[in-house]
Amino acid sequence: MGTKAVLFDLFETLITEYADGRRISGRRYDYPGLLGLSQEAFKLEWRSRVERRMRGELASFPDVIRDICRSRGLDADEQSVQTLYQARIQEKRIPFEAVRPDILEMLENLRTHGWKLGLISNCSEEEVRGWEDSPLAGYFDNVIFSYEVQCCKPDPAIYELACRRLQILPEDCVFVGDGGSGELDGAHQAGMKVIHAVWFNPYVESRYAQLSAPMQLAAALPVR
C-alpha cells in the first residue's frame, strides 16, 4: 500500500534554537548564580537529569531546580525558582515564534497531498509551552511529547505509540529528524524509513539519506 505518514522530530528539525552557532533566546538570568552554584556544578546536575526530565519523572522545571538544590544541600529559594521558571518558559517560546516559511510550506505541501503527519519530541513541559500558539500545531494529526507518555526516543515504544495513534504500521511511515538522541537509529529499528534533516545543522554525517532543504522532502518520499 506504500507509505502513508511522515513523523517529524521537533527541535532542530521544524524549529531551531540557534543562529550562527549561538542560542537565539539568550539567557535573562544567571541560573547557577541565583541558586548559589558554580556554572560547572549546575551543568553537571542539569545534564544528569536529562532523561528523567524528558520522561516526566521530574514533572516540571521547578521540580528539577528543587531536586538539584537538594542534591547539593541547598535550600531552594521559591521566589528564585519561580523567576527562573518563567524566564525559561519565555526563552523556550522564542523558536516557536520564528518558524521558517519553508518549513510551513513543506508541511502544507504534504497535507495537500494527503499525508498523515505526526510529531515525536523528546522534551519537558516548559520547553513546548509555545507549541499550541505556533503555526506548526494545526498541521499535525497527532503529537507525542515524551514527558506526557513517560517514554523517549530512541525507545521503540514511542515510535510504536505514534503508529497506533495514526492507525498505521511502522513500515508505512517515514521518520524525519536531525538525529539527536539516537532518534534515526530508533526509527529504523522500529521498522520505519528514515530521512536525516540537515537544513539546520549541515555539518553532520550519518548512514541515512540527508536533505539540506525542507522542500526537498516531498521528492525524497517513497511512492505511495
SULRA-V424105 format. One record per helix or strand of 3 or more residues. SS is the DSSP state (2 for helix, 1 for strand). FROM is the first residue (numbers start at 1). LEN is the number of residues. If there is no record, write none. Layout:
((SS FROM LEN) (SS FROM LEN))
This chain:
((1 5 4) (2 31 5) (2 39 9) (2 50 5) (2 61 11) (2 78 20) (2 101 12) (1 116 6) (2 125 4) (2 137 3) (1 142 4) (2 146 4) (2 156 11) (2 170 3) (1 173 5) (2 180 10) (1 193 5) (1 209 3) (2 214 7))
